[in-house]
């Protein structure tokens, strides 16, 4: 809404309490545990596992399938 030259925004929804660790993981990207799991399950390097997870938006199952092709 624009009133007297000032814009006003309204946000609706429910507040959600998020642990600091969860926020830090989101900022850092792919959690190390996920990288380790994909590398272990596929026998690939951690760098390859991380790349696959990034390509699949963090989907572990899809990353494993991609690396096993």
SVG drawing of the C-alpha trace seen along z (x, -y; Angstrom):
<svg xmlns="http://www.w3.org/2000/svg" viewBox="-2 -12 39 60">
<polyline fill="none" stroke="black" stroke-width="0.4" points="0.0,0.0 1.2,-3.5 0.2,-6.2 1.6,-9.7 4.7,-8.5 5.5,-5.7 5.1,-2.1 3.7,0.3 3.9,4.1 1.9,6.7 3.3,10.2 1.1,13.0 1.8,16.5 2.8,18.3 6.1,17.6 8.5,20.5 11.2,20.9 14.4,22.2 17.5,23.4 20.6,21.5 22.4,24.7 19.6,25.2 20.1,21.7 23.8,22.1 23.5,25.3 21.2,23.5 23.7,20.7 26.6,23.1 24.8,25.2 24.9,29.0 25.4,30.5 28.6,32.5 26.6,35.6 24.7,35.7 28.0,35.4 29.5,38.2 26.5,40.5 26.4,40.0 30.1,40.6 29.9,43.7 26.9,45.2 28.4,44.6 32.1,45.1 32.7,41.7 34.8,38.8 33.3,36.3 33.8,33.6 31.8,35.7 29.1,36.3 28.9,32.6 28.6,31.7 25.8,34.3 23.9,33.0 24.2,29.4 23.0,30.5 20.0,32.2 19.2,29.4 20.2,31.6 18.1,34.6 20.2,37.5 18.4,40.3 18.6,38.5 22.2,37.7 23.0,41.3 21.1,42.5 22.9,39.9 26.3,41.0 25.5,44.7 24.6,44.2"/>
</svg>
